[in-house]
């Protein structure tokens, strides 16, 4: 049975906190411009002393500035700062400047083992049996108590079984929001119409004659219908990830790229519009699972804090990066998303494992 770890709040009666000054602010000089010596956010729980009271920022994101509004700290992207906003300044993180970062919020001391040991990080040689068991327990818990965000690369749709498995998880309530690009949706719908992805049969892996037309034919049909909803209704689409999301009213953020064909209806052509749409969900996400998509994984990781405040309870955010490349999962850690858990495996096998071991 999965249980959340307890969060121990800092002892704000200690002299370190009682003697600390209140946080300092300066007005933003222009829209999208902040004062010199601004404070930038991390992924960890951050407290700000406002009118002699330490307050936890409830909706965080790394690499933002902090604006005090109605005596509450808010993480705001640089581009969204307005002239005159009260921006926190000062770069100390240990209460000296009215700011305290709880770097070890959910860290647990190792109870056994030596300081020197082998195989302390995940690699292609790692055994993941226990990791899978923990993930099954977590997802069962989160289905009832959390908000599960999935970040999908198109490889999920390149195999019949993994596509079916992802659709099954949507229908079974294990998906609260989905983030992907134009390709994931295109090839999922292509699989319905032609049983191919990029012209290759999703079961036999046979390359179909003239199959390179399939994805752009799919895009054309979707654009002609004007929306996923109209496409699904017109062509009576009962299978696949997009159909499952539409029928279960699961929000999708599809972010376009410079190389996209079409794109499909509902794909965000503007990167910042996509970022704003995704942040609606990273603000709520309690578990994030990223599958075989390096750039979307890093983007999501950089927008997701290590904690959430749910009904007044501070809890960790669980972040999984699943890819067959060690480089990809390590790249996420290099970019500052230190709370991520790596599983290095083929994503099709990963999806089938989840479907087979999670209850309906």
ZANUDREN-669612 format. One record per residue (C-alpha): residue in three letters; x, y, z negated. Coordinates in steps of 0.5 Angstrom, whole numbers, plus 500, padded with zeros to 3 digits. Layout:
BEGIN
alaXYZ ...
***
This chain:
BEGIN
unk500500500 unk503507502 unk503512497 unk506519498 unk512521494 unk511526488 unk513533490 unk517537484 unk516544484 unk522548482 unk522551474 unk520558475 unk521559468 unk528558468 unk533564468 unk535564475 unk528565478 unk525570472 unk531574473 unk531574481 unk529581484 unk522581488 unk523580496 unk525586500 unk522588506 unk523593512 unk518595517 unk519592524 unk522598529 unk518595535 unk514590537 unk518583538 unk524587534 unk526586527 unk530589522 unk538588522 unk539583516 unk533579517 unk531573514 unk530567518 unk526560516 unk528553515 unk525547515 unk524546508 unk520549503 unk521556502 unk519561496 unk518568496 unk518573490 unk512578491 unk510582485 unk514578480 unk510571483 unk514566486 unk510564492 unk511558497 unk510559504 unk504554506 unk505554514 unk512554516 unk517553522 unk524554523 unk527560526 unk522565525 unk522571521 unk518572515 unk512577515 unk509579508 unk501580509 unk496581504 unk502579499 unk503572502 unk509570506 unk508568513 unk513565518 unk512569525 unk516568531 unk520574534 unk515575540 unk509576535 unk512581531 unk508587531 unk511594530 unk511596522 unk510589520 unk513588513 unk519583515 unk523580509 unk531582509 unk537579506 unk540572508 unk541569501 unk537562499 unk538561492 unk533566489 unk539572489 unk534576494 unk527574492 unk528568496 unk529560494 unk529555499 unk528548496 unk533544500 unk532537497 unk525537496 unk523530497 unk531527497 unk531521493 unk538519490 unk540512492 unk539507486 unk544502489 unk550501493 unk557504494 unk559511496 unk563507502 unk558503506 unk557501513 unk551502518 unk548508514 unk545511520 unk540508526 unk543505532 unk542500538 unk544495533 unk540497527 unk534492525 unk528495525 unk523490522 unk522494515 unk522501519 unk516498523 unk512495517 unk513502513 unk510505520 unk504501520 unk503503512 unk504510514 unk499510520 unk494507516 unk494512510 unk495518515 unk488515519 unk484517513 unk488522510 unk493526515 unk494529521 unk498525527 unk501528532 unk503524538 unk509527543 unk509523549 unk513522555 unk511519562 unk514512560 unk508510556 unk504510562 unk509506566 unk507499563 unk500496563 unk501494556 unk503500553 unk498504557 unk493500554 unk496500547 unk496508547 unk489508549 unk487503544 unk490507538 unk486513540 unk480509540 unk482507533 unk483513530 unk490513530 unk491520534 unk489527532 unk493531537 unk497529543 unk503533546 unk506532553 unk507534560 unk504534567 unk507527568 unk504523563 unk497525565 unk498525572 unk501518572 unk496515567 unk490518572 unk494515577 unk494508574 unk487508574 unk486510581 unk492506584 unk494501578 unk501505580 unk505510576 unk510514581 unk507508586 unk510502582 unk505497580 unk504498572 unk504490571 unk508487577 unk513493578 unk512492585 unk513498589 unk507499593 unk507502601 unk506509601 unk506509594 unk509516593 unk502519595 unk499516589 unk501521584 unk499527588 unk493524591 unk491524584 unk493531582 unk489533588 unk482529586 unk483532579 unk484539581 unk478539586 unk474537580 unk476543576 unk477539569 unk479532566 unk472532564 unk469533571 unk474528574 unk472522568 unk465523570 unk465523577 unk470517578 unk467513572 unk474513569 unk473508563 unk481506562 unk487510560 unk490515555 unk487521558 unk480518558 unk480516551 unk482523549 unk477526552 unk471521550 unk474522543 unk475529543 unk482529541 unk486535543 unk491535548 unk497540550 unk500539556 unk506543558 unk508545565 unk515545567 unk519548573 unk519541577 unk511540576 unk507538582 unk500541582 unk499541576 unk493538573 unk488542571 unk489544563 unk496544564 unk499550561 unk504554566 unk506559561 unk511556556 unk509561551 unk502559551 unk504552551 unk508553545 unk502557541 unk497552543 unk502546540 unk503550534 unk496550532 unk497542531 unk504542528 unk501547523 unk497541521 unk501535523 unk503530517 unk506525521 unk509526528 unk511521533 unk515522539 unk516517545 unk521518550 unk521525552 unk527529550 unk525536551 unk518535548 unk521532542 unk526537541 unk521543542 unk516539537 unk522538532 unk524545532 unk517547531 unk515542525 unk517544518 unk519538513 unk513539509 unk505541509 unk501544503 unk494539504 unk489541499 unk494544494 unk499538494 unk506539497 unk507533501 unk513531506 unk512531514 unk514524517 unk517525524 unk519519528 unk523520534 unk523513539 unk527513545 unk532507548 unk538512548 unk542514542 unk543521545 unk536523545 unk535521538 unk541524535 unk540530539 unk534532535 unk538532529 unk543536532 unk538541533 unk536542526 unk530537525 unk534533519 unk528530517 unk527525523 unk527518523 unk530514529 unk528508532 unk532506538 unk528501542 unk524501549 unk518505548 unk513500551 unk515494546 unk514500541 unk507501543 unk505494543 unk508492536 unk504498534 unk497495537 unk498488535 unk500490527 unk495496526 unk488494524 unk482497528 
***
